[in-house]
């Protein structure tokens, strides 16, 4: 009986994958255009819009920000290659649980910022050294939002992501808010791309066109 069940399951798997092909998923050109996974589909159009998660450590090999996971969304398919755009990121739950400790205060921000090529919801988390009054929290939150509002004016989304994953942006903000109160941790908790401006040529499209040119 068990043997028959395994055979039935095997046939079901065969039916599931029959007629489907595999597509390699690439991160954007500004992150190296490397392949980070595969996805099956019966038609190339069905791959459009799919998302993939990649840990920053897997992408860069840098263990410092092991807790960051990047999200990418497929917006172009050329042959069996699927090209993506940045879709967002998040910090792992265990990291957040580890930094939120007793005798500290947690300060969160949650705002939408407009870049040159789109809109992104950015959430940050700040952990103070010792508990702080509401007014201090308010000042820190205001300083972070004002800094980011000024920062995004002449930046594309890719500029922000590169500064974030390198830690450069965190250090700049940390240096600023430490003037208000001693800080233990500042990090970008989550981001989510809400809009990519029409008329802006995506990195996915550029990579696909270059691949086509090389093949011809």
Order of alpha helices (4+ residues) and beta strands (2+ residues): alpha-beta-beta-beta-alpha-beta-beta-alpha-beta-beta-alpha-alpha-alpha-beta-alpha
